[in-house]
Amino acid sequence: MSTDIDSIKRKLLIKYPTFGSVIANIEFQVSKDIETAGTDGKVLLYNPKFLGGLSEKQQIFIFAHEICHVAFEHIFRSEGKDKRLWNIATDSVINALLKQDGLPIVEGGVDIPEAINYDAEEMYNKLLEEKKKQEQQNSQGNQRQQNSQNSQEHQDSQGNQRQQNSQDSQEQQDPQDSQRQQNIQDNQEEQNSQSGQEETDIGHDPHSLWDKAIEERKQQEQVEKKGQEQRQTKKKEKKERTDGEEQGEKKKREVKEKSKFAEQGERETFKQNKIERRKQLQELSRELANKSSHEAGDGIQREGKKLSDIGIATPLIDWRKLLRQAIRYDEEYTRKNARMRNGYFRHRIEQLPMPEAEILLDTSGSVSEVLLKNFLRECKNILDNSKVKVGCFNTEFHGFTELKKPEDIDNMSFPIGGGTDFNVAVGAFSRKAPNKIIFTDGEADMPRETVRNVIWVVFGDEKINPKGGKVINITGEQLRKLYQSFIQDKDDRSR
């Protein structure tokens, strides 16, 4: 597929608002000198041919991966470390966190599930300790092998002349074998010395770009240090801050601002990003709700609220396939009990049963009017395929209302506000209801008990894991499209 960099950057900003300054300021550059994608800390390089073979989510994964390397200063934190282990540690941690956010790891990427429990520095120390243990075990094994060899040589020296002759012959061959082994080892060391890329490039991106970035930074620091020394020699007794010094302090502040992610750690930063993303979605929801509502009130402390302009929308979910009973038309012709009259078969029109669904709407304080209206639009789509009962809940369940036509939804009143109690919600379903559906933003603790055959439709990026049932997420990107469509509908009607 093609690569729309502007679209990817927008989606990165939506998914990772915490990294907004890094995403907005780093330059995305096409480069055919690398096979995949990588960064030197200043620019993000990518090969369009490589990205063209990836899905959109995989493309977002690739760029998010590189953004993380920049944000957490993985490049410059590699100094003084085992580069190969540091690359494995950083890749495994950020890949695990991106995977947890729903992005698919691209083939060739480092995938260590347990890395989700570590920051990069912690993962590096773990890998380094494992390497030391392995080297120690190898050293002990070599020592045992050497001791065994010495013992065997001692026994051979006590043998007969034929064994001595055999030993002499062996000793003549050993120097040749030893020299051959030394040549192999020297050759391997030479290859490793000449090919740092082979030794340090881990995963899909060329980490060998990091060496060049580190060298350039060292040169820049030397130039700055030399300039600072020259400025200090020119200072007068009365210390005056020159423009150059002020600029230098500004750079220090910028470096300090960037390094806050490294100080905070990968896991905590991703956790904060999730909170920030949720806040942004809520703020957008409230803002659009306020713009779309002509009635006074804060949208929280209201009871029995009747919503206007609910409207209709294209189904977000294929309810016909999802509902448990097969969907059939209300009426159809059938030959059952057909009678012959005047030489023709007269077909009897029969009412055929439809599936039944009990729907619960989350009307707590975190659910805006705009979001609730989107719940209701989907209810209208379900009504096309099923008999429907709708009920509202927050910390209480407010009873079911049977719906027969879309206008019944337009005439409903909704108790809006308060907290959310999913235990109350799942307890409200009838025991024999074939289809149980909950519309929510997912912002509350999951029910304590296992309730099967419940369809949880979560509007937003909140990840929930209820005991039993099925979860369907309507993503933040889909929500934004819904909100934009809602505003557009309002504008069109007002013209």
C-alpha positions, -999 to +999 in steps of 0.1 A: +000+000+000+011+036-004+026+057+024+008+089+034+033+104+058+010+133+068-018+109+076+005+087+096+019+117+116-017+128+124-025+093+137+007+092+157-002+125+173-037+111+182-024+078+195+007+092+213-001+128+224+027+125+251+053+124+223+036+153+204+066+176+205+089+149+192+065+138+164+059+175+153+096+185+153+114+155+138+118+154+100+106+124+080+130+118+051+129+093+022+162+073+021+170+045-003+204+040+015+186+019+041+164-011+035+138-004+062+136+026+085+158+042+112+168+073+130+199+092+139+181+112+165+177+142+142+157+128+113+135+097+107+146+079+076+125+054+057+126+034+025+093+038+007+096+004-009+098-012+025+068+008+039+048+001+008+047-036+017+032-030+051-003-024+064-013+010+078-010-003+114+024-018+106+035+016+092+024+033+124+043+007+144+075+014+125+073+052+130+062+049+166+092+026+172+116+052+158+099+080+177+104+061+209+141+057+202+143+095+199+120+104+228+138+081+253+173+091+240+182+054+234+209+065+209+230+085+234+222+063+264+240+035+245+275+050+253+295+027+276+271-002+271+272-035+252+257-021+221+241-054+209+225-060+243+213-024+246+197-026+211+179-058+221+168-043+254+154-010+239+137-028+210+121-055+231+107-030+256+092-005+232+079-033+209+061-049+238+045-016+248+035-008+212+021-043+209+001-037+241-013-006+224-027-027+196+000-022+170+013-053+152+051-060+154+066-060+120+084-092+109+120-092+120+113-070+151+125-081+185+096-098+203+103-107+239+069-108+258+084-105+293+100-072+283+066-056+290+076-058+327+108-038+323+122-004+314+150-004+289+177+001+315+162-028+336+160-051+306+196-043+296+208-051+331+189-084+330+204-093+296+239-083+307+236-105+338+224-135+317+254-129+294+278-129+323+264-161+336+267-177+302+303-166+298+310-179+333+295-213+325+315-215+292+346-206+311+340-233+337+333-258+309+365-249+292+384-253+324+369-287+330+378-297+294+414-285+300+417-304+332+405-335+315+430-331+287+459-326+312+448-357+330+447-377+298+482-365+289+496-375+322+481-410+318+496-412+283+530-404+297+528-435+319+520-459+290+541-481+268+563-470+240+535-474+214+513-449+233+543-426+236+548-427+199+511-420+194+513-391+218+544-377+199+525-380+167+495-362+182+517-335+196+530-329+160+494-325+148+482-303+177+502-272+168+487-274+133+452-277+148+459-249+173+472-226+146+442-234+124+418-226+153+437-194+160+434-183+124+396-189+125+393-169+157+415-140+143+394-140+111+361-139+131+375-110+152+386-091+120+351-096+105+334-083+136+358-054+137+351-045+100+313-051+103+300-033+133+266-032+115+263-070+116+272-070+153+248-042+165+219-041+140+190-058+158+154-059+147+140-042+116+159-008+119+197-002+113+210+008+147+244+014+130+231+049+124+236+055+161+274+053+160+275+081+135+251+102+156+272+096+188+304+106+170+288+138+156+276+147+191+310+142+206+325+165+179+298+191+186+305+190+223+342+195+217+335+225+196+311+240+222+336+233+249+363+251+230+340+280+223+330+282+260+367+283+270+374+311+245+344+331+258+355+327+294+390+340+286+373+371+271+351+378+301+355+409+321+355+410+359+319+420+358+303+388+345+279+396+317+258+370+300+264+370+263+239+360+237+259+329+231+257+319+267+220+325+268+216+304+237+237+277+253+215+277+284+184+275+261+199+244+245+205+229+280+168+235+289+157+218+256+179+188+263+165+186+299+130+188+285+136+160+260+153+138+286+123+138+309+110+107+291+143+089+297+142+098+334+106+087+337+111+054+320+093+037+291+066+019+311+055+050+331+056+072+300+033+049+281+010+047+311+009+085+312+002+086+275-028+064+279-042+088+305-034+118+283-051+102+253-082+095+273-083+131+286-080+144+251-109+122+238-130+133+267-122+170+262-130+166+225-162+149+233-173+176+258-163+204+235-183+190+206-212+182+228-213+218+240-211+231+205-239+208+193-263+215+222-286+245+222-298+238+257-282+251+289-266+228+314-232+212+320-242+178+307-236+161+340-262+168+366-294+162+346-322+137+351-348+126+325-330+144+297-346+142+263-321+145+234-328+162+202-314+156+167-304+120+173-306+112+137-294+081+119-260+067+108-244+040+088-240+009+111-206+006+127-212-031+132-228-058+111-256-066+135-272-090+111-242-114+115-235-107+151-269-113+167-273-149+179-305-158+160-307-158+123-323-126+109-354-131+088-379-107+074-410-099+095-433-113+068-428-136+040-449-158+017-449-195+026-465-226+012-473-238+047-510-245+049-515-231+014-549-238-001-561-243-036-587-217-045-601-212-080-573-233-095-545-212-078-525-217-046-532-190-021-502-184+001-507-175+037-488-145+050-471-155+083-454-134+110-419-150+115-400-146+148-371-121+151-342-121+174-345-102+207-319-080+222-316-063+256-294-032+253-279-013+282-267+023+277-240+038+299-253+073+308-227+081+335-210+115+337-181+105+315-205+099+286-212+131+267-245+138+248-227+133+215-214+099+225-249+089+239-264+099+205-240+076+188-251+048+211-287+055+201-279+056+164-265+021+166-297+011+186-317+022+156-296+000+134-301-029+157-339-022+157-338-030+119-327-065+127-341-074+161-367-068+187-352-044+212-354-034+248-333-005+259-323+004+295-300+030+310-275+026+339-249+046+358-247+035+395-283+024+392-303+005+366-333+026+354-355-001+338-360-014+302-382+003+276-394-018+246-388-002+213-408-009+182-398+018+158-369+044+156-392+072+167-395+055+201-358+062+206-362+099+197-389+102+224-370+086+252-356+104+282-322+096+297-309+099+333-275+114+326-247+118+351-231+101+381-207+072+383-205+038+365-212+004+381-209-025+356-220-049+383-254-032+383-255-033+345-248-070+340-272-078+368-300-061+349-301-085+320-328-111+318-315-146+324-329-159+291-321-129+269-305-143+237-286-111+229-271-089+256-254-056+245-237-029+266-228+005+250-201+023+271-169+043+271-154+015+293-143+038+321-150+018+352-140-014+369-151-046+352-179-068+368-167-092+395-187-122+382-184-139+348-213-130+325-212-148+292-228-139+258-226-101+265-214-079+237-195-049+250-194-021+225-167+003+238-166+038+222-130+050+224-095+035+230-102+021+265-091-015+267-114-037+289-113-073+297-146-085+312-150-121+323-169-137+295-185-121+264-171-102+235-156-068+233-159-045+202-139-013+202-151+017+182-117+035+180-109+071+187-103+077+150-138+063+142-152+085+170-137+116+155-152+109+122-186+104+139-182+137+156-172+155+124-202+139+106-225+150+135-213+186+133-216+185+095-252+173+097-260+201+121-244+227+098-263+213+067-296+214+086-290+250+097-285+262+062 
